[in-house]
Amino acid sequence: MNDYLLSDGRELEIRLAEESDMGEAAETFRQVASERVYLDTEEVPHETAGIWGERWKENGKDSLFAIGAVGGRIIGGLVLTPYSRSPKSSHVRTLGMWILKEFRGLNAGNSLIDYAMEWGRARSISKIHLGVFSSNTGAIGLYIKKGFQVEGSLKNNALINGTLVDEIFMGLEL
């Protein structure tokens, strides 16, 4: 468990997600997905909490599911999962992150990425990559600030609110 500060002075606790967190974590994911802007997922089934609970029984070993909480309330999360099952890419993890709207711009994303980078370095992970929609300029700015570099894109890969946007692929060498 690590404690960080949000820019408004509140304490942000970041730790490995536990099975008991899955319902609330899934609800935060559902809220962000329902905005239909930031995540590829738009609808989150109610059985997600149970599926996540099963999937993350080995949390912290080969993969990471961390949650951020403020005053005991889960406000977002981050996952690092193996890029593939091939030994050729065992050093690479794929990052996914979500943060509730009212906590964006308060340093939560920055802190979650710091936590993920520390976790990865401690396990000899040497690369983190992600995909982000070109319309998500706040996230792109954060990733660049953290050292991620654009590695490519898929043109017009998503239709968001009637507008075609690119999916940008970014990578970070740890």
Backbone hydrogen bonds in HBPLUS format (Angstrom, degrees):
<---DONOR---> <-ACCEPTOR-->    atom                        ^
c    i                          cat <-CA-CA->   ^        H-A-AA   ^      H-
h    n   atom  resd res      DA  || num        DHA   H-A  angle D-A-AA Bond
n    s   type  num  typ     dist DA aas  dist angle  dist       angle   num
A0002-ASN N   A0014-ILE O   2.83 MM  12  5.28 162.6  1.86 157.8 163.7     1
A0014-ILE N   A0002-ASN O   2.80 MM  12  5.28 172.1  1.80 165.0 167.4     2
A0004-TYR N   A0012-LEU O   2.73 MM   8  4.94 161.8  1.77 149.4 155.9     3
A0012-LEU N   A0004-TYR O   2.65 MM   8  4.94 177.7  1.65 147.9 148.8     4
A0006-LEU N   A0010-ARG O   2.78 MM   4  5.34 174.8  1.78 168.6 170.4     5
A0009-GLY N   A0006-LEU O   2.96 MM   3  5.37 160.7  2.00 118.9 121.0     6
A0007-SER N   A0106-LEU O   2.76 MM  99  4.92 157.4  1.81 127.7 135.2     7
A0013-GLU N   A0069-ALA O   2.86 MM  56  5.13 169.8  1.87 159.5 158.0     8
A0069-ALA N   A0013-GLU O   2.81 MM  56  5.13 152.5  1.88 146.8 156.0     9
A0015-ARG N   A0067-ILE O   3.15 MM  52  5.74 153.5  2.22 152.5 160.3    10
A0067-ILE N   A0015-ARG O   2.88 MM  52  5.74 158.4  1.93 166.5 171.0    11
A0017-ALA N   A0065-PHE O   2.75 MM  48  5.66 170.9  1.76 156.0 153.0    12
A0021-ASP N   A0018-GLU O   2.84 MM   3  5.31 155.1  1.90 116.6 124.9    13
A0022-MET N   A0019-GLU O   3.24 MM   3  5.51 157.8  2.29 109.4 115.6    14
A0025-ALA N   A0021-ASP O   2.86 MM   4  5.91 166.5  1.88 165.5 169.2    15
A0026-ALA N   A0022-MET O   2.87 MM   4  5.84 158.4  1.92 142.4 148.4    16
A0027-GLU N   A0023-GLY O   3.07 MM   4  6.29 146.3  2.19 139.0 148.3    17
A0028-THR N   A0024-GLU O   3.01 MM   4  6.38 153.7  2.09 149.2 155.2    18
A0029-PHE N   A0025-ALA O   3.01 MM   4  6.29 160.1  2.05 149.3 155.1    19
A0030-ARG N   A0026-ALA O   2.79 MM   4  5.99 153.5  1.86 144.9 153.0    20
A0031-GLN N   A0027-GLU O   2.94 MM   4  6.19 154.2  2.00 147.6 153.6    21
A0032-VAL N   A0028-THR O   3.08 MM   4  6.39 162.4  2.12 151.7 155.3    22
A0033-ALA N   A0029-PHE O   2.84 MM   4  6.02 165.2  1.86 154.7 159.7    23
A0034-SER N   A0030-ARG O   2.90 MM   4  6.01 147.5  2.01 143.9 152.4    24
A0035-GLU N   A0032-VAL O   3.10 MM   3  5.47 152.6  2.18 107.5 115.8    25
A0036-ARG N   A0033-ALA O   2.93 MM   3  5.53 157.2  1.98 117.4 124.5    26
A0048-THR N   A0045-PRO O   3.09 MM   3  5.58 161.7  2.12 117.4 120.4    27
A0051-ILE N   A0047-GLU O   3.10 MM   4  6.40 160.6  2.14 154.5 160.6    28
A0052-TRP N   A0048-THR O   2.76 MM   4  5.93 169.5  1.77 164.7 167.1    29
A0053-GLY N   A0049-ALA O   2.91 MM   4  6.06 155.4  1.97 143.6 150.9    30
A0054-GLU N   A0050-GLY O   3.11 MM   4  6.38 154.2  2.18 146.0 151.1    31
A0055-ARG N   A0051-ILE O   2.90 MM   4  6.12 167.2  1.92 154.7 158.8    32
A0056-TRP N   A0052-TRP O   2.86 MM   4  5.86 153.6  1.92 156.1 160.9    33
A0059-ASN N   A0056-TRP O   3.09 MM   3  4.88 146.7  2.20 115.8 111.9    34
A0061-LYS N   A0058-GLU O   3.20 MM   3  6.04 153.2  2.28 148.8 149.8    35
A0060-GLY N   A0063-SER O   2.82 MM   3  5.56 142.8  1.96 150.2 162.5    36
A0064-LEU N   A0080-LEU O   2.89 MM  16  4.95 161.9  1.92 143.0 148.8    37
A0080-LEU N   A0064-LEU O   2.85 MM  16  4.95 151.5  1.93 138.9 144.4    38
A0066-ALA N   A0078-LEU O   2.85 MM  12  5.28 160.3  1.89 159.0 163.9    39
A0078-LEU N   A0066-ALA O   2.91 MM  12  5.28 152.3  1.99 151.4 153.6    40
A0068-GLY N   A0076-GLY O   3.02 MM   8  5.38 167.8  2.04 135.1 135.4    41
A0075-ILE N   A0068-GLY O   2.80 MM   7  5.74 163.2  1.83 148.6 154.4    42
A0070-VAL N   A0073-ARG O   2.87 MM   3  5.25 152.0  1.95 148.2 147.7    43
A0073-ARG N   A0070-VAL O   3.01 MM   3  5.25 164.0  2.03 116.4 118.4    44
A0100-LEU N   A0075-ILE O   2.84 MM  25  5.55 171.8  1.85 163.8 163.9    45
A0077-GLY N   A0098-TRP O   2.91 MM  21  5.59 150.2  2.00 150.3 158.9    46
A0098-TRP N   A0077-GLY O   3.03 MM  21  5.59 158.1  2.08 153.1 155.2    47
A0079-VAL N   A0096-GLY O   2.80 MM  17  5.19 159.9  1.84 152.6 157.3    48
A0096-GLY N   A0079-VAL O   2.97 MM  17  5.19 149.9  2.06 147.5 151.2    49
A0081-THR N   A0094-THR O   2.99 MM  13  5.23 156.3  2.05 140.8 146.0    50
A0094-THR N   A0081-THR O   2.70 MM  13  5.23 162.3  1.73 155.2 158.8    51
A0083-TYR N   A0092-VAL O   3.31 MM   9  5.73 156.9  2.37 131.8 129.2    52
A0089-SER N   A0086-SER O   3.15 MM   3  5.78 156.3  2.21 115.2 120.8    53
A0090-SER N   A0087-PRO O   3.31 MM   3  4.97 170.0  2.32 105.8 104.3    54
A0092-VAL N   A0089-SER O   3.05 MM   3  5.47 168.7  2.06 120.9 122.7    55
A0126-SER N   A0091-HIS O   3.03 MM  35  5.50 141.5  2.18 133.4 144.8    56
A0127-LYS N   A0091-HIS O   3.24 MM  36  6.37 144.7  2.38 161.2 153.5    57
A0093-ARG N   A0127-LYS O   3.01 MM  34  6.46 151.5  2.10 148.8 157.3    58
A0129-HIS N   A0093-ARG O   2.93 MM  36  6.44 156.8  1.99 157.5 165.1    59
A0095-LEU N   A0129-HIS O   2.87 MM  34  6.08 160.7  1.90 161.9 167.8    60
A0103-PHE N   A0100-LEU O   2.94 MM   3  5.60 162.0  1.97 124.0 130.0    61
A0104-ARG N   A0101-LYS O   3.21 MM   3  5.44 169.0  2.22 111.9 115.3    62
A0111-SER N   A0107-ASN O   3.08 MM   4  6.18 157.9  2.13 143.1 148.9    63
A0112-LEU N   A0108-ALA O   2.88 MM   4  6.15 159.1  1.92 154.0 159.9    64
A0113-ILE N   A0109-GLY O   2.96 MM   4  6.17 159.5  2.01 152.4 157.5    65
A0114-ASP N   A0110-ASN O   2.99 MM   4  6.25 155.5  2.05 144.7 151.9    66
A0115-TYR N   A0111-SER O   2.98 MM   4  6.24 158.4  2.02 149.8 155.1    67
A0116-ALA N   A0112-LEU O   2.98 MM   4  6.26 157.6  2.03 146.6 152.6    68
A0117-MET N   A0113-ILE O   2.84 MM   4  6.07 158.7  1.88 155.2 160.8    69
A0118-GLU N   A0114-ASP O   2.97 MM   4  6.20 160.8  2.00 151.8 156.5    70
A0119-TRP N   A0115-TYR O   2.95 MM   4  6.18 161.9  1.99 149.9 155.2    71
A0120-GLY N   A0116-ALA O   2.86 MM   4  6.04 162.7  1.89 149.9 154.7    72
A0121-ARG N   A0117-MET O   2.93 MM   4  6.09 168.5  1.94 152.9 155.9    73
A0122-ALA N   A0118-GLU O   3.06 MM   4  6.20 157.0  2.12 147.4 153.5    74
A0123-ARG N   A0120-GLY O   2.99 MM   3  5.21 148.3  2.09 104.8 114.8    75
A0125-ILE N   A0120-GLY O   2.88 MM   5  4.83 166.3  1.90 147.3 142.7    76
A0124-SER N   A0121-ARG O   3.20 MM   3  5.06 165.5  2.22 110.0 109.2    77
A0174-LEU N   A0126-SER O   2.89 MM  48  4.81 158.2  1.93 117.0 124.0    78
A0128-ILE N   A0172-LEU O   2.94 MM  44  5.19 155.7  2.00 145.5 153.6    79
A0172-LEU N   A0128-ILE O   2.76 MM  44  5.19 146.1  1.87 154.2 164.5    80
A0130-LEU N   A0170-MET O   2.93 MM  40  5.46 148.3  2.04 154.0 159.2    81
A0170-MET N   A0130-LEU O   2.96 MM  40  5.46 159.6  2.01 147.3 153.9    82
A0132-VAL N   A0168-ILE O   2.84 MM  36  5.24 151.8  1.91 145.6 155.2    83
A0168-ILE N   A0132-VAL O   2.74 MM  36  5.24 169.3  1.75 158.9 155.6    84
A0136-ASN N   A0133-PHE O   2.92 MM   3  5.48 163.4  1.95 119.6 125.2    85
A0134-SER N   A0166-ASP O   2.82 MM  32  5.29 161.3  1.86 153.1 153.3    86
A0140-ILE N   A0136-ASN O   3.07 MM   4  6.37 164.7  2.09 154.4 159.3    87
A0141-GLY N   A0137-THR O   2.94 MM   4  6.03 162.5  1.97 146.4 150.8    88
A0142-LEU N   A0138-GLY O   3.07 MM   4  6.32 154.4  2.14 143.6 150.6    89
A0143-TYR N   A0139-ALA O   2.85 MM   4  6.14 166.9  1.87 159.5 162.3    90
A0144-ILE N   A0140-ILE O   2.95 MM   4  6.17 162.3  1.98 154.1 158.7    91
A0145-LYS N   A0141-GLY O   2.95 MM   4  6.13 159.2  2.00 145.4 151.6    92
A0146-LYS N   A0142-LEU O   2.96 MM   4  6.26 142.8  2.10 147.8 158.3    93
A0148-PHE N   A0143-TYR O   2.89 MM   5  5.27 153.1  1.96 154.6 146.1    94
A0147-GLY N   A0144-ILE O   2.95 MM   3  5.08 156.8  2.00 105.9 113.3    95
A0149-GLN N   A0171-GLY O   2.82 MM  22  5.43 157.1  1.87 148.5 153.4    96
A0171-GLY N   A0149-GLN O   2.90 MM  22  5.43 153.0  1.97 148.1 154.4    97
A0151-GLU N   A0169-PHE O   2.70 MM  18  5.53 178.8  1.70 155.5 155.8    98
A0169-PHE N   A0152-GLY O   2.82 MM  17  5.21 176.3  1.82 142.2 143.4    99
A0154-LEU N   A0167-GLU O   2.85 MM  13  5.20 152.0  1.93 145.8 155.3   100
A0167-GLU N   A0154-LEU O   3.01 MM  13  5.20 158.0  2.05 142.2 148.4   101
A0157-ASN N   A0165-VAL O   2.87 MM   8  6.13 110.2  2.37 133.5 146.8   102
A0158-ALA N   A0165-VAL O   3.11 MM   7  5.37 153.2  2.19 155.1 157.4   103
A0165-VAL N   A0158-ALA O   2.80 MM   7  5.37 158.0  1.85 155.6 162.0   104
A0160-ILE N   A0163-THR O   2.85 MM   3  5.26 160.8  1.89 154.0 147.7   105
A0163-THR N   A0160-ILE O   2.97 MM   3  5.26 161.3  2.01 113.6 119.8   106
